[in-house]
Amino acid sequence: MNRRSSFLLLAALFCSPSLAHGERLDTVIDSLLARGYSSPLAAVARLQAVEDSPADDAPLAQRHLYQAAIGRYAAQERRPAMAALAQQASAALEKMARDEQCRACAVDQHLIQARWALTQRDADRAQAMLDRIDSRREELSSLQRQQLHYLRARQYQLQSRLDMGIREALLADELSGRHEADRLMAQNLLAVLNVYLGDYRRTIEISKATHARAARLGFTQAVAEAKLNMGFAHLRSGRRDLQLQLLGDVLALTRGDDGLAIIQSTAVSNLADYWLNQRDYRRALDYSEQAVELAGRIDDPLTLAYALVNRGASKAGLGQIEAGVADATEAIALTERIGARTDHIGMLQELVNIHEHAGDYRNAFLALRRVETLQQEITRQAREKAVLDLQEKYASESRQREIERLAAANRLKEAELAAQALRRQLWAAFSLALVLLAVVLVQWLRRSRRANLRLSRDVADLAEQSIHDPLTRVFNRRHGHALLAGYARAVDACAPGAPPSLGLMLLDIDFFKQVNDNHGHPAGDKVLVEVAQRLRVLLREQDSVVRWGGEEFLLLLPGLQATALPALADRLLRTIGAPAIALADKDITLTASIGAISAPFAGSTDIDALIQLADLALYRAKASGRNRALCIAARQEALDPAALARDLAAAQQAGQIGMTVVPGPSRNAG
């Protein structure tokens, strides 16, 4: 069957440089955070080999740093030796917190316990630990805040609260800063959560970017994990040839490295699933037996569950139905015990396949009913994530599908009653009734599967539509507000006095109404699409283009300060102005007017007020003849943007602000 949540545990592991003796503690920790590690086992060994390992009488800061790092990496492993190290580090931090009043030590002790609980698949215990940390949020360092959000995302994934998990993973990504390993961990987890939601296009995009960065840094395990994520997404997209190639790459990367056994086990289990779909049950059984042995060695119940259910499906394919059902039932019990609801659904779906393969349609139907009950919550989260404003449109379709499901269930009940009556009268008639019942069940199962596939496609399409403008394919205004809210959260998460920079540009196409009046609305639409395309090509990957309204676009430029605005404005004006746009009746050359500002502005991060200033600058640019940009920069500290907006010219004359005019290209050029 398909491995979904196996990717989650893999998202916590990264490759690291080889063990080197004679390093200093702070150097090793910086390297682990910036460049990752080959496995938690290797990370702990590297920490234990530092030349300045702190003794009991070492300064508190040194002991705290060492124990927090040991506990963080040891808590990711289920091996007894690593578990003991994690608990020793936790106890040492607890003693420092109690005897030396080290509040940061208490936070790190709870983080270790939460991470260990997640390694044990105990999401409820992890939640209790993280709630304790959340109550002390104001005391947390940036690294502790990042770990809090990352572990929250893992907790929500285990609890199948996928929308909440994505929110926390995004926050963990934002807080990673220069710690590239933590950033990759958060982005891999984000890819896993999108796998669960069925957004395979986004999974491939995230995994490709993660794979490229990990390969540049030499993160073997991160590369392997990204390949697993991409392999699953290609499987769901019908590209099994790509999946097989990626799985072969993963095995080549991990074979012989005991620290990467969990990745190897997942890849072998996925190979078993591949051969199951090719109906090569003997080869699938061989791979699933290997996966069971590897999963037993690492003592992870979820990995073992996937290996068992694949072995059960392989046995069923070879005619060993009872043995196959037994393996699948054991896998279902494992996922139910650890509370992995989404994975539990996958196990039940495989049990449906085994019963259907054996012709046992009654048990297949019963298992499918359990799947439907559990699937409802996952489907709800996927729809709420992207289609809140479109639910009513599709409510009638949902009601119709429910009517069809109830009608099929009613037909099943009537057929069963008829079969019971006929059994008492005539065995021949009873046999015929069973055949008819089987036909009804097979048709119902097929309709249900087709309906589920349609729903998955609907969710993916609507998720895309809810954030993009349908004409230009840039972000719509509603998503623009969400991006601005994300900047506000980033400001709140930063240290006081050090907010991140965000360039803001309002761009308006000059004389756009004349294009519509003279050439028609289709020509106007073509102009808007072409301008949006030119903006996307010019700007950076991290920049965002938002259709703010009509012919007006808002550009969000993370990290761009006020001094860089004029140069970018000049490039924008030239890019929009050339080449000319070919319409049906003639070629036209466009110009645009721009108002630009950068946050923080004179210490203020009030986005609404700064957008109002950018709008005023745009108005002045248009009033001054169009085809130009007006960039506002603060000349004094502690200015009130709202007050400046009342009289921009007076503020300039008073020396409070500076306004740089950037002329556009000559309208006769080209």
N, C-alpha and C positions, 0 to 999 in steps of 0.2 A: 504494500500500500504506500501512499505518499507520505513522506516524512515532513511534517510541518514544524512541530515544536522542537525537534532535534536541533534545529538551527539556533534556538534561543540559548541553550547552554553553550554552543560553540561561539556565540557572540561575546562571551566573557573571556575568551582566550586569545592571545596574540603572540607572535614570534618575537624573540629577543636575541641580542648578540650572544656569542658564545661566552661561557663562564671565564672570567679573567681574574686571577688572584692579584692582590696588591692594590685594588681600587679603594677609593674612599666612599663612605656611606652616602654622602650627599650627591656625589657623582653618579653612583649606581642608581639611586632613586630618580634623579633627573633623567637618566638614560631610559629607565623602565617606563617612565611617564611619556617621554618624547618619542622613543623608538620601539617600545613594546618588548615582548619576550616570547621565546619559543613555546613555553608552557609555564604554568604556575610552578611546577616542580623546578624548572630551570631558574625562574626568578628567585625563588627562595634560596636555592643553592648559591646563587650569585650574591645575595644579601648576606648569607652566612659567611662568605669568604672575604668580606671587606676587611681592610687592615685596621680600621678604627672601630671595630665592633664594641659597643659600650659595655663596660663592667657595671656592677651594682652601684658603685659610687660615682659613676659618670654624671654629668649635668642632666637635669630633668629633660631639657629639650632634646638632647641626644638620645636618651633612652626612649622617650615618647616617639620620636621619628622612626627609630629602629623597630620597635614593637608594632607600631601601626602598619609599617610596610610589610613585615613578616606576616602579620595576621591577615592583611588584605589579600595576599597571594595564596597563602596556605589555605584559607577558607574556601577557595575555589575548587579544591580537590577532595574526593571522598576517600582516598587512601588513608589507612589508620595513622601512619606516621605524620602525614600532613594535617589530618584532623587534630592530632595531639598538639602540633605546633601552633595551630590556630587557637586552640583553647588556652595554651600557655601564654600566648601573646595577649589574649583577652583578659586573662587573670592578672597579668602584669600591669596592663593599662588600668584595670579596675582598682588595683592597689595604689597606683600613682594618683588616681582621682580621689581616692578616699584619704590616703595619708599625706599627700602633698597638695591637695586642693587643685588638682589639674583638671579644669572643666573640659578642655579640648581632649584630654585622655578619655574622659567618659564618653564623649561623642564617638571617638574612634572605636572604643570598645563595643558600643551599640552597632556601629557599622559592620564590624567583624561578625558579630552575632547574627545580624540580618543577612549578610552575605552567606554565612554558613547555613542558615535556615533555607535560603534559596537553593544552595547546592544540594540540600536534602529534600528539595521540592516541597518544603513546608511554608506555603505562602502566608498562612495566617500568622505563624510565629514571626516571620519576617515583617509583616505589617505591624505587629505590636512593637517590634524594635524600632522601626522607622517612624512610628507615631511618637515615640519618646524623643527621637531626634528632632522631629518637626516642631515639638513644643519649645525647642531651644534654637529655633531658626536664626534668631538675631546674633547668636554667638558663633555661628559656623564660619569657617574659612571658605574661600572660593572652591578649593579642592573638595572639602567636605560637602558643600552644597551640590557640587557636580555628582559626587558619589550618591548622595541622597536621591537625586532625581533619576539617576541611572538604575539604582536598585528598586526604586518605586516602579519604574517601567517594567522591570523583570517581574516584580510582584504582580502587577496588573496583567501581564501576559499569562502568568500561571493561573490567574483567576478569570481569564477570558474577558477582561474588561479592556478591550483592545483600543477603544477611543481614548481612554485615560492613559493607556500605555504609550500611545503615539505622542500625546501632549508631553508626558514626562521625558520621553526619549529626545524630543526636540529641545526641551529645556536643558537636558544633559549635554547635548551637542553645543548649544549656545554657550554654556559655561566651561567648555573644555579649554578654551584659551590656547596656550602654546603646548598643551599636553596632547600631542597628536595621537598617542595610543588610546587615551580616553575618548577622543573624538571618534576614532575608528570603531571603538566598542559601541558607542552610542549609535552610530550610523548603521552598523551591522544589525543591532537590535531593532532599529527602525525598519530595516529591510525585512526582518523576520515578522514584525507586526503587520507590515503590508502584505506579506504572504498569507497570513491568517485572514486578512480582510479581502483577499482575492484580487488585490491591485498588483498584478504581475508586471505590468509595464513600469510602474514606479519601483518595484523590487529590482528589476534589471538595471534601471538607471542608477539607483543608489549603489548597487553591488558593483557595477562597472567602475564607478568613481572610486569606491573603496578599494577595489582590486588594484587599480592603477597606482594609488598612493602607497598601498602596502607593498606592491612589487618594487617601487622605487626605494623604499626603506629596507627591503629584505625581510618583511614580516611573513615568514612561511605560513604560519597558522592563519593569519588574516587573509592571505591569498587563498588558502584552501577553503576557508569559510565562505568567502565571497563566491568562489566557484560553486560550492554547494547551493548557495542561495540562487545563483543564476541558473544552475542546473534544474532546480525545482520549477522556477518560473518558465524556463523553456519547455519543460515537460507539460505544464498547464497550457502553454501556447501551441502545443502540437509539434514541437521540434525535439523529438526524442533523440535524433542523431547528435544534436548539440549536447543534450544531457549526458549521453554515453561518453562523449569525448571529455567533458568536464569531470565526470566521475573518475575516469582513467587518470586525469591530471592529479586529482586529489590523492588517489592511492599512491601515485609516484612520489608525491610530496611527503606523505606521512608514514610510509612503510619503513619500519625499523626504528622509529622514534616513539618510545614508550610514553613520553609526555603528550603525544598527539593521538593516543589510543581512542579517545572518544570521537575524534573526527574520522579516523579510519573505520571505526565501527559504524558510524552513520553512512559513510560512503559505501561500505560493503552491503549494508542493509538496503540502500537505494539501488545498488546493482541487482540485488535480489528482486526488488520491485520492477526494475526494468525488464528482467527476463520473464517475470510473471506476465507482464503485458505482452511479451512476445510469445507467450504460451510455451516457453521452454521450461517446463516445471522441474525437470531434473537439475538443470543448471541453477535455477532459482533456489531450489532446496540446498544445493551446495553452498551458495553464497549466504543464505539465511542461517545455516548451521554455523558458518564462520562468524556471522554477526552475533549469534547467541553466545558463542564462546567469548568473543571480545567484550560484549556487554557484561557478561558475568565477571570478567576480570576487573572492569572498572567500577562494578557495583552501582550502576545507575539504573533505577527502575524504569525510567521512561525510555531510555535507549534499549533496554531489554524488552520492553513491551513491543516496540516496533519490530525488533528482530523476531520475536515470537509470532506476531501476527503474520509476518511474511512467511515464516516457516509453516504456519497453519494453512495459508493459502496455497503454498507449494504442495503440501501433502494432499490437500483436497483436489488439486489439479491432477495428482497422480492416482486418485481414487481412494485415498486414505481419509475418508470423510470424518470419521469419529476422531481420529488423531488431529485433523485440521481444526475441527470445532473446539477441541480441548485446548490447543495452543491459542486460538483466538480468544477463547473465554478467559484464559489466564492473563492475556494481554489486557483485556477489558477490565479485569479485576485490578490490575496494577494501576492503570490510569485513573480508575475510580477511587482507589485508595489515596493517591497523592493529589486528587482534586484537579487534575489536568483535563478540564471539561472539553476543550476544543480537540485535544488528542483523543479523548474518550469517544467523541463523535466519529473520528476516523476509524477507530478500532471497530465500532459498531457497524460502520458502512462495509468494512471488510467481512464481518460476520454475515451481513446480508448477502454479499457476493458468494460466500462459501455455501450458504443454504440454497441460494438460487442455482448454483452450479450442481448441487446434489438433487435438485428438483423438489426440495423441501420448502414449498412456497409459503406454507403457514408460518413456519419459524422465520422465514425471510421477511414476511409481512410484520410480524411482531417486533423484530429487530429494527425495521425501518420506522415503525411508529416511535420507538425510543429515539432514533436519530432526529426525527422531525421535532420532537419536543425539545431536545437540546439545541437544535439548530436555530430555533426561533430567536433566542437572545443574541446569538452571533449575527444573524441577519438584521436584527433591530439596530445593533451598534453600527453596522456597515451603512445602513440607510440614514441613520441620524448623523453620521459623520459628514455626509456629502449632500443630502437631498432633503433637508428640512423644509425648504420652500417649495418642493415639488411632490410632497407626499400625497396631497389630495388628488393630483393628476393620476396617480397610479393606484389610488385606493380601490377604484372599481375593479381593476385587474386583480388585485389581491383578493377581493371578495369573490370574484369569479373562480379563482383558483381554489379558494376554500370550499365553494359550493361543489366543484368537481371532486375535491378530496372527500367531502362528506357523502356525496352520491356514490362514489366508489366503495366507501366503507359500508354504506347501507346495502349496496348490492352484494357485498361480501357476506354480510350478516344474513341476508335473505337466502343466499346460496347455501350457507352452512345449515340453516334451519331446514331447508328443503332436503339437504343430504341426510340429516338425522331422520327425517320422516321416511325417506326412501329406503334407508338402511333396514328399517323394521319390515319393509314390504318386499323388497326385491334386490338381491345383491347385484344383479346386472345393472339395474337402474342406478344403484348407489355408485358403481364404478363410472358410469356415464356422468353422474353429477360431479364426481371428483375431477374428471377431465375438464368439464365446463368451468368449475371453480378455479382450476389451475390457469385456464386461459384468461379469466377475468383478472386474477392476481398478476399475471405476467404483464398484461396490458396496463394495469394500474401502476405497477412498478416502473414501467417504461415512461408513462406520462409524468409520473412524479420526478423522475430523473431529468426529463426534458424541461420541466418547469423550473427545477433548481438551476439548471444551466442557463436558462433565459434570465432568471433573477440575478445570477452572478454577473452576467453581461450588462444587465440594466444598471446594477450598482456601480460597476466600473465606468460606464458611460456617463452616468449622472454625476459621479464624483468629479469627472473632468469638466462637465458643463457648468457645475455650480461655481467654479472659480474663474472661468475664462469668458471673455467677451465673445459672443458667437460669430461676429464678423471678422474682427482683427486677430483673434486667438491670443491676445495679450490678457493680463489679469483684468477682471472687472472691478468696479468701484467697491463692491462689498468685500472682495478679497483684499483690495487695497487697504481698507480700514483694518482688516485682520493683520496685515503686515505692519501697519503703524502701531497697532496694539502690541505686536510682538516686540517692536522697538521700545515701547514704554516698559514692558516687562524686563527687557534687557537693562534698561536704565535703572530700574528698581533693584536688580540683582547685582549691580556694580557697586564698588566702593564709593562712598560719598565724595563728590568733587571730581570723579573720573568717569563720566558717562561716555559711551561710545559715540563716534561721529556718524552722522547720517546726512548726506546731501539730498536736497529736495529741489526739483525743477518742475515748474508748470510750463508746458509747451502747447501753444495754440497755432493751428495752421492758418496763415493769413488768407483772407478773401475766400474762405471755403464756401460761403454761401453763393458766391458768384459761380463756383464750379458746379454746384447743384443746379443753379438757375440756368446757366448757359449750356451745360453739357448733359444734364439729367442726373437723377439720383444714382443710377448704376455707376456713372463716372465718379461721383462723390465717394461711393463705397470703395471703388478701386483705389482712389487716392488714400483713403484711410488705411486700407490693407497695406499699401506700399510703404506709407510712412511708418506704420507699426513694424514692418519687416526691417526697414532701414535702422530703426532704433534698436531692435534686438541684435542685429549684426554688429552695430557699433559698440554697444555697452558690454560690460564684463558679465561673466557667468553669475556672479552674486548679485548683480543689479536687477531691479524689477521695473517693468513697464506696465502702467495701469491706465486703462482708458477711463479717464475721470469724468467725461461727459461730452457728447457731441464730437467736435474736432479737437478736444483738449485731452492731453496726456499728462499724467504725473509720473515722474521718474524718481525712484527710491535708490539711493546710491550709498550703500554701507561703507563706512570708513573714509568717505570723501570730505575733506575739510574745505573751508571757504576759499582758501588760496588756490585751490585746484578748479574751482567752478568756472572761471572765465575760459580757461583752455578747453575744457570739455564743451562749454557752450559754443565756442568757435567751431569745433569739430561737428557738433550736432547741426548747426546752421548750414555748414558746407555739405554735410551728408544729405540733408533734406533737399538742398537746392540743386543737386546734381546726382545722376543725370536727370533729364526731363522725363516726365511720365507720359507714355503714349496712350492717348484716348482714341476713341473710334474716329473722331473728326479732326483731331490735331494733337500735337505734343504740347504739354504745359510744364512750365518751370515753377516749382513751389518755393515759397519762403515761409518762415515761421517766426513767432515772437516767443520769448522765454523770460520767465521770472525765476530767479534762483536764490537759494539761501541754504545754509548748513546748520544743523543742530550738533552740539549745543550752541546757541546764539546768545552771547553776553551772559553765559551761565544758565540760560533758560532752555529746557527741553519740552516746553509746552507745544506739542506738535500742531494742534489746531491753530494756535496763534501764529506759528511760523508759516504754516500753509497760507494763512490769510496775508502775511507779509509777502510771500512769494506771489500770491494772486495780485496784490497791489503793484508789485514790480512788473508783472506781466501786463497789467493795465497801462502802466506808464510806458512800457516798451511799445505797445500798440499805439498809444496816443502820440508817441514821438516819431511815428512814421513806419512802424512795423519793421520786419526783417532785421531784428536785433535781439540781443539778450541784455537783461539788466540784472546784475549780480549784487546782492546786498551783503555787506560785511560789517560787523560791530567794531566801533572804534573805542568804545568805553565798556566797562564791566557793569554788571547788575542793571541792565536796561529792562524795561517792561515791554515785551513785544506788542501787547495789546494797546499800550499807550502810543507806541511808535506808529501803529497802524492808523491812528486818527489823523496824523499829519506827517507823512513820510518826508516831504520836502523840508519842513521845519527841522526835523531830526537831522537831515543831512547838513543844513546850514549851521546847525549848532555843533557840528562835529561829532555827533553821537554815532552816526553810521557813515559808511562809505558806499557809494554805488558805482560799480564799474559797468560801462556800456561796451558791449561786444557787438560790432556791426556784422551783419551777414554779408554774404557774397553779393557782388553787383548783379542786379536782375538781368543785365544784358550779357553776363558771363556765359560762355558755352553756347 
